[in-house]
Amino acid sequence: NPSVLYKLLDAGDWDSAQERCRSYPREVRTWIVRHEASKSSILWKLLPLHAAIIFKAPVAVLRTLLNQYPDATSLGDDHGMTPLHLAFKVNKDEDVLELLILHCPESIFCRDRKNRTPIDYSKGKEYSTKLMGLYADAAVTSVKSLQNSREETRDEKCSGNTGRESDSSTQESRIQAIAEDYEKQMTKLKNIYEERITVLNEHSRLARKKLVIDSQKSIRELKEKHQEEIEKVRKSAQKEEANRGGGKLAHNFGRMIEQYRSEAKQAQADNEMLLTIVKGMKAFNEELTSEVREINEDQKELQRLFSIQQEELESAQAMRKQLLRTLLEQEEEDNRSVGRAGKETTDLLDNVQNRIEKLLARSPPPSFDIKSITKVEKNNASGEDSISTMTDMNR
């Protein structure tokens, strides 16, 4: 059964929906699920945030839903589509897209069950440079966040947690996947910019061509009209001259000349107006060229940011490999040191045992009765052992 909040969103009662969010925040977290008649499988499921985007709710309603349940931006519906996926697919309102991107930049890398990211649903649509720049900034922010996470993991390993190589490998794989996604996103943004530049250039070319054609047509029509007027004046002059005589003919001819001059002035004014239109189109073309130049600069900036991120990733990977190599070399050196110490200790014990056996194997002469203590000293000068014996002899 749908919740009251869902029914309000479906009805487009935005004010009541916002009030319901504040009064019953639990419904903002409640999934709306529809099953088949047999209830054996799910037809669809979504959160109120997904529904609000599909129903094209105002930004204020979306902001209220996000305040009550911020994590909804990273959750997918039954097709694995996040709210940002749906916004790119069904809603062209850039304010909505900007709100979702700023609220959860990481969602730009989320993939649905068709392995598509949100930007994949923007084909055939045009967006402003501001939104595309925001999308690129979100990509950079997400990559930096993952890179910081990797550095923290590396610091833990340096502190003694060397037994987590599998976790580090998983983290490295995830970062590599994000880097590949980032490169793909930059490629898509570049393609979008190039398509927009191509469209703008085509519009400008068609506008210039139309203006030239219209101007040429107007000039040609004016010339034809003037030629007809001149021919008409000439014929009238000839006719008046043949019928009425020179004085009146001159008067009529002068009046026609004045009329012709007036029409010529009007034609000149029309030409000046056409020149003004041409200047306006030229200014429009310059403005269009400036915008294209700005888009190119934005594209270069995106490429520069991507290059920096790529260098940072490569540098971090090299540092990690160097650290692992140093740790392995240190461990091998420690093992060799322990082996040498053990061998020296064994040799020393064997030497002491041999010397004790030699001392025990010695026996005194049969004519003496030894009742004293034997003391073994090491001769520092010759390096040989000397035995000093103090005895009481019984004859």
Secondary structure as GFF3:
##gff-version 3
##sequence-region A 1 395
A	DSSP	alpha_helix	4	11	.	.	.	ID=ss1
A	DSSP	alpha_helix	14	23	.	.	.	ID=ss2
A	DSSP	three_ten_helix	25	29	.	.	.	ID=ss3
A	DSSP	beta_strand	32	35	.	.	.	ID=ss4
A	DSSP	beta_strand	42	46	.	.	.	ID=ss5
A	DSSP	alpha_helix	48	54	.	.	.	ID=ss6
A	DSSP	alpha_helix	59	68	.	.	.	ID=ss7
A	DSSP	three_ten_helix	70	74	.	.	.	ID=ss8
A	DSSP	alpha_helix	83	90	.	.	.	ID=ss9
A	DSSP	alpha_helix	94	103	.	.	.	ID=ss10
A	DSSP	three_ten_helix	105	109	.	.	.	ID=ss11
A	DSSP	three_ten_helix	118	122	.	.	.	ID=ss12
A	DSSP	alpha_helix	129	158	.	.	.	ID=ss13
A	DSSP	alpha_helix	165	243	.	.	.	ID=ss14
A	DSSP	alpha_helix	246	361	.	.	.	ID=ss15
A	DSSP	beta_strand	374	378	.	.	.	ID=ss16
A	DSSP	beta_strand	385	389	.	.	.	ID=ss17
###
